[in-house]
């Protein structure tokens, strides 16, 4: 049974971070294929527009939101765009609206646009998402229950969308694989960077990984934004073996760079989810969370406690400033990354 009637106008709210936006967009693509009768409207931040367009969505309304670090922009005038976009949506007579988070703020915003019904997830008290949101429920919102054992983002989001559209959605390729196989020597890119310091894998591990890959005659590249280029050159500029540095000045250029590679190896960040949405294989080096929670389709996700008693910490590290700081990600070895790649038997190691 579908919660969305035929030929309905549906507004999807995606107001958080880049990683959330590309995950939402790629899952919504499955929903739009299942229900071509639906008119999809995406209410999101201006910087996320390209990601939704990449997944085939053109009806976009943008604004700033007082969520996920957006409050300073709201104070500086973003509130005007938020009010104008709300008025615009109210005039469109939305049948159904939905947010992926179930946070009080998203649920409240959903009620402001005057849709006939707004749906939000309701996380079981033991679910890890329950710990990450503002949990006060908003009157008039219809909450869709998520079971305690539905832990994988790329499974519970399609499950919620399946309930909405009345058709079972499933990712085309399963996440959490053990190995990634390649028919020929893969072109490999690194992405070591994160805005959260505790998520960074030690520099010596990246250099050792490049050395191990050189034994397979593979020269990796490091993908970075223009703001990360200086850090990349400090990290890899004089490294032996060579690591090619590939900076991008725009999201469009970054997408073009990702398309050149077969495999992206990176910390849990926007880029690994973007690469997965573009059909690329990924190896995700996790900190703080159990690896299967955020594993993209067609990926190997690696994570472990490293002996940290706080693990998993739900991206709210309690180890900062302690001798065990980031022990979880530091304990992951370059050899574990290599073990996740199934090289073709015809690829000979350089030392042989």
Order of alpha helices (4+ residues) and beta strands (2+ residues): beta-alpha-beta-alpha-beta-alpha-beta-alpha-beta-beta-alpha-beta-beta-alpha-beta-alpha-beta-alpha-beta-alpha-beta-beta-alpha-alpha-beta
